[in-house]
Amino acid sequence: MADTKGQMREDPRFPGVAIHESAYVDHDVVIGPGSRIWHFVHILPKVTIGKDCIFGQNVMIGPDVKIGDGCKVQNNVALYAGVELSDDVFCGPSCVFTNVNNPRAFVSRKDEFRRTPVGKGASIGANATIVCGHSLGAYCFIAAGAVVTADVPDFALMAGVPARRIGWMSREGEKLGPDLQCPRTGEHYRETPDGRLEIVQK
């Protein structure tokens, strides 16, 4: 799958996948068709990537990372063991996933990596930090520079250090007003008694 500059190459292991000539993909990796792997990406062993994903420059993935379909990971992002991206997740440039809570250069903690699941359709802004061991709900929106230190509910708009919920976002990525109606689609939402948001079934 060469582009006009001849910088993309085919790898017989991954039919239908475009891989830049500077990228490196290790053994024991699965990548779905339609995905594009750009400059200086390194994919380590035991990584599973769905179809139609895009990985920008200088992304590192793995080992033991699962990524769903339709995900977009921008430049300079590292996805460590324990990170699980559901379908349609957006990771902004230079956002950070930690893997242990109390690192020391002289103490090995590889057996202490914590699972960090990211729900369907979630968006993580540039330079945000996701502290390991917390889950991000479906369609949540993490503002640029926020530091997530607790679980995030579905549709939550999170900002600050540490991140706090400052509103709700629709499935289409629009901030919801007091009427909890998506300005883009007209879809209605409601808050539940336990403080969550859900779509009103039509």
Secondary structure as UniProt FT lines:
FT   TURN            4..5
FT   STRAND          8..9
FT   TURN            12..13
FT   TURN            15..16
FT   STRAND          18..20
FT   TURN            21..22
FT   STRAND          24..25
FT   STRAND          29..31
FT   TURN            33..34
FT   STRAND          36..37
FT   TURN            39..40
FT   STRAND          42..43
FT   STRAND          47..49
FT   STRAND          54..55
FT   TURN            57..58
FT   STRAND          60..61
FT   STRAND          66..67
FT   TURN            69..70
FT   STRAND          72..73
FT   STRAND          78..79
FT   TURN            81..82
FT   STRAND          83..85
FT   TURN            87..88
FT   STRAND          90..91
FT   TURN            93..94
FT   STRAND          96..97
FT   TURN            105..106
FT   HELIX           110..112
FT   STRAND          116..118
FT   TURN            120..121
FT   STRAND          123..124
FT   TURN            126..127
FT   STRAND          129..130
FT   TURN            132..133
FT   TURN            138..139
FT   STRAND          141..142
FT   TURN            144..145
FT   STRAND          147..148
FT   TURN            154..155
FT   STRAND          156..159
FT   TURN            160..163
FT   STRAND          164..169
FT   TURN            171..172
FT   TURN            178..179
FT   TURN            183..185
FT   STRAND          188..191
FT   TURN            193..194
FT   STRAND          197..199
//
